[in-house]
Every structure is written in C-alpha cells, then in structure tokens.
Amino acid sequence: MYIRNRELLRQLMAGRYNTVTLASRTGLSKQVIAYLTTRGRSGRSSCNPRTARLIADALGVEVEVLFCDRLLPESNNRRRSS
C-alpha cells in the first residue's frame, strides 16, 4: 500500500509518538516508520497491508486515511511543465 499523505502521518504522530515509540506500539521496526515518514517529497513510500493497518490502528484512523492500494497520479506525481 502507498502512503497518501506523509505530512498527515507526521501530524497524527505529533505529540503522541515519535519514530521509536510508534515502532514500539505497533511492533514494527523504527526503520519502517522512518521510511514512511521521511522519504523525499516525490518518494513513493509503500508498505504491506498489515503494516498499514498496524499504523492506522495505533493512530486511531482508518487505513484509507493514510494509505491507498496504488499511486494516485494527481497526488504523487509532479507535473512537468512543457
């Protein structure tokens, strides 16, 4: 699953979790959390459905708020000027 909005993920974590504490809460590695939260703006961070569910559950949101099954062209690809 692809991350929809990395900034929203960081906002949901703010004040409650940092990379280490969210990793501990979900049972995921801190590297997985860091990968999803810090990948470059045009990066296409993805994870498996189980990981997406663990993160969404820990943050109290539906999976679809943070993740989608495939890349959405308008939100993830930069438009090129001709």
BALO-699919 format. One line per field, with one value per atom (N, C-alpha, C): residue in one letter; chain; x, y, z. Coordinates in steps of 0.1 Angstrom, whole numbers. Example, Ala and Ser with C-alpha at 12.3 -4.5 7.8 and 13.67 -1.06 7.14 Angstrom:
% BALO-699919
residuo <- c(A; A; A; S; S; S) $
cadena <- c(A; A; A; A; A; A) $
px <- c(132; 123; 132; 128; 137; 129) $
py <- c(-57; -45; -33; -22; -11; 0) $
pz <- c(78; 78; 78; 71; 71; 79) $
//
This chain:
% BALO-699919
residuo <- c(M; M; M; Y; Y; Y; I; I; I; R; R; R; N; N; N; R; R; R; E; E; E; L; L; L; L; L; L; R; R; R; Q; Q; Q; L; L; L; M; M; M; A; A; A; G; G; G; R; R; R; Y; Y; Y; N; N; N; T; T; T; V; V; V; T; T; T; L; L; L; A; A; A; S; S; S; R; R; R; T; T; T; G; G; G; L; L; L; S; S; S; K; K; K; Q; Q; Q; V; V; V; I; I; I; A; A; A; Y; Y; Y; L; L; L; T; T; T; T; T; T; R; R; R; G; G; G; R; R; R; S; S; S; G; G; G; R; R; R; S; S; S; S; S; S; C; C; C; N; N; N; P; P; P; R; R; R; T; T; T; A; A; A; R; R; R; L; L; L; I; I; I; A; A; A; D; D; D; A; A; A; L; L; L; G; G; G; V; V; V; E; E; E; V; V; V; E; E; E; V; V; V; L; L; L; F; F; F; C; C; C; D; D; D; R; R; R; L; L; L; L; L; L; P; P; P; E; E; E; S; S; S; N; N; N; N; N; N; R; R; R; R; R; R; R; R; R; S; S; S; S; S; S) $
cadena <- c(A; A; A; A; A; A; A; A; A; A; A; A; A; A; A; A; A; A; A; A; A; A; A; A; A; A; A; A; A; A; A; A; A; A; A; A; A; A; A; A; A; A; A; A; A; A; A; A; A; A; A; A; A; A; A; A; A; A; A; A; A; A; A; A; A; A; A; A; A; A; A; A; A; A; A; A; A; A; A; A; A; A; A; A; A; A; A; A; A; A; A; A; A; A; A; A; A; A; A; A; A; A; A; A; A; A; A; A; A; A; A; A; A; A; A; A; A; A; A; A; A; A; A; A; A; A; A; A; A; A; A; A; A; A; A; A; A; A; A; A; A; A; A; A; A; A; A; A; A; A; A; A; A; A; A; A; A; A; A; A; A; A; A; A; A; A; A; A; A; A; A; A; A; A; A; A; A; A; A; A; A; A; A; A; A; A; A; A; A; A; A; A; A; A; A; A; A; A; A; A; A; A; A; A; A; A; A; A; A; A; A; A; A; A; A; A; A; A; A; A; A; A; A; A; A; A; A; A; A; A; A; A; A; A; A; A; A; A; A; A; A; A; A; A; A; A) $
px <- c(9; 0; 9; 4; 12; 7; 16; 12; 6; -5; -13; -7; -4; -1; 9; 22; 32; 31; 27; 26; 15; 4; -7; -2; 5; 11; 19; 28; 36; 27; 17; 8; 1; -4; -11; -2; 11; 21; 25; 24; 29; 23; 31; 26; 23; 21; 18; 29; 35; 45; 57; 69; 80; 82; 92; 95; 97; 104; 107; 95; 87; 75; 64; 63; 53; 57; 70; 75; 73; 75; 73; 58; 49; 35; 29; 35; 30; 37; 49; 57; 65; 66; 73; 87; 96; 109; 109; 118; 119; 123; 130; 134; 122; 112; 99; 92; 91; 84; 91; 104; 112; 111; 111; 109; 96; 86; 73; 71; 78; 76; 87; 98; 108; 112; 107; 110; 108; 116; 115; 101; 99; 85; 80; 88; 84; 85; 90; 92; 79; 80; 68; 69; 68; 69; 57; 60; 49; 52; 42; 43; 32; 33; 23; 10; -1; -14; -13; -6; -6; 1; 12; 19; 10; 3; -6; -17; -22; -33; -27; -15; -9; -7; -2; 0; -13; -23; -36; -43; -42; -49; -42; -29; -22; -25; -28; -31; -46; -54; -68; -75; -70; -77; -79; -87; -89; -77; -74; -62; -63; -75; -77; -74; -73; -69; -55; -46; -32; -26; -33; -28; -38; -32; -41; -34; -42; -37; -27; -29; -20; -17; -7; -4; -15; -18; -28; -20; -21; -13; -13; -25; -25; -18; -18; -12; 2; 7; 20; 30; 26; 35; 35; 47; 49; 46; 38; 35; 48; 50; 61; 57; 64; 60; 66; 59; 64; 71) $
py <- c(-12; 0; 12; 23; 35; 46; 53; 64; 75; 80; 90; 104; 106; 119; 118; 119; 118; 128; 140; 151; 148; 143; 139; 128; 119; 109; 115; 124; 131; 140; 146; 154; 145; 133; 124; 118; 117; 113; 123; 136; 147; 147; 149; 150; 137; 126; 113; 103; 103; 93; 100; 94; 97; 84; 83; 71; 59; 60; 49; 44; 54; 50; 44; 49; 43; 29; 28; 14; 5; 9; 0; -3; 7; 5; -5; -5; -13; -26; -27; -39; -39; -27; -26; -20; -21; -15; 0; 7; 21; 25; 16; 19; 20; 11; 11; 24; 29; 41; 53; 53; 64; 64; 53; 52; 58; 56; 61; 76; 81; 95; 104; 99; 109; 107; 99; 97; 110; 113; 126; 129; 141; 146; 138; 135; 128; 113; 108; 94; 87; 74; 66; 55; 60; 50; 41; 28; 18; 8; 1; -10; -20; -31; -41; -38; -44; -40; -42; -52; -54; -43; -38; -26; -14; -12; 0; -1; -13; -15; -12; -17; -15; 0; 7; 21; 29; 26; 33; 30; 18; 14; 22; 22; 29; 44; 50; 64; 67; 57; 58; 63; 59; 63; 51; 52; 42; 41; 29; 27; 36; 38; 46; 61; 65; 79; 81; 71; 73; 65; 55; 46; 43; 40; 36; 24; 17; 5; 8; 19; 22; 37; 41; 55; 63; 75; 84; 94; 94; 103; 117; 123; 137; 140; 131; 135; 131; 121; 116; 119; 123; 126; 141; 146; 160; 163; 173; 177; 184; 180; 186; 197; 208; 219; 217; 220; 218; 231) $
pz <- c(0; 0; 0; -7; -8; 2; 8; 17; 9; 14; 7; 10; 23; 28; 39; 36; 46; 57; 53; 63; 73; 68; 77; 87; 82; 91; 102; 99; 109; 118; 113; 122; 132; 127; 136; 147; 144; 153; 163; 159; 167; 181; 191; 205; 211; 203; 209; 206; 195; 191; 184; 186; 177; 170; 162; 154; 163; 173; 182; 190; 195; 203; 194; 182; 173; 168; 166; 163; 174; 186; 198; 199; 197; 199; 188; 176; 165; 164; 170; 168; 155; 149; 136; 140; 130; 133; 131; 138; 137; 123; 116; 102; 93; 95; 87; 89; 102; 105; 99; 100; 95; 79; 73; 58; 54; 61; 57; 61; 71; 75; 69; 64; 59; 45; 38; 24; 16; 7; -1; -6; -8; -12; -24; -34; -46; -44; -32; -30; -30; -33; -34; -23; -11; 1; 0; 3; 3; 15; 18; 28; 26; 33; 31; 39; 35; 42; 57; 62; 76; 83; 78; 83; 83; 72; 71; 82; 84; 94; 108; 111; 125; 128; 118; 119; 121; 112; 113; 126; 131; 143; 155; 155; 166; 166; 154; 153; 154; 155; 156; 144; 132; 119; 111; 101; 91; 82; 77; 68; 56; 51; 39; 41; 53; 56; 52; 55; 53; 41; 37; 26; 15; 3; -8; -14; -22; -29; -40; -46; -57; -57; -65; -66; -72; -67; -73; -81; -94; -103; -99; -95; -92; -79; -69; -56; -55; -63; -61; -72; -83; -94; -97; -98; -100; -115; -118; -131; -138; -150; -157; -166; -166; -174; -188; -198; -212; -217) $
//
